[in-house]
Amino acid sequence: MRYLIILMFALLGVAASAKPRCQGFNNYDNKVTVVFTDDEAKGAYTVTDAKFINCGREYAAESVQTSVKDGVATVTLTFPHLTQFSNPKVRLCVNGKKKKFNVCQ
């Protein structure tokens, strides 16, 4: 019974885990900009180790800007300028937890 309760809490933790959603992506002003939101932001929202994954290569974020309003986090990431894209993804840590999502195109 104790293991069942632990499993239920673990599953609830996974279900309640925030998921970033891409809101915008562009390649203007000599940089790649990705904007995403997370509507399950509670309190502090710290983004670290942001990487843009494209064509088998990883690019570290040059800039990370984060704001939280009414439980919704908006994060703007900028990366080096690229000219070709093939199924780009972003990998990062949010409040110490690893996240990965597809970049909207």
HUKA-V12763 format. One record per helix or strand of 3 or more residues. SS is the DSSP state (a for helix, b for strand). FROM is the first residue (numbers start at 1). TO is the last residue. If there is no record, write none. Layout:
ss:SS from:FROM to:TO
ss:SS from:FROM to:TO
This chain:
ss:a from:2 to:15
ss:b from:21 to:26
ss:b from:31 to:38
ss:b from:47 to:54
ss:b from:57 to:60
ss:b from:63 to:69
ss:b from:72 to:80
ss:b from:89 to:94
ss:b from:97 to:102
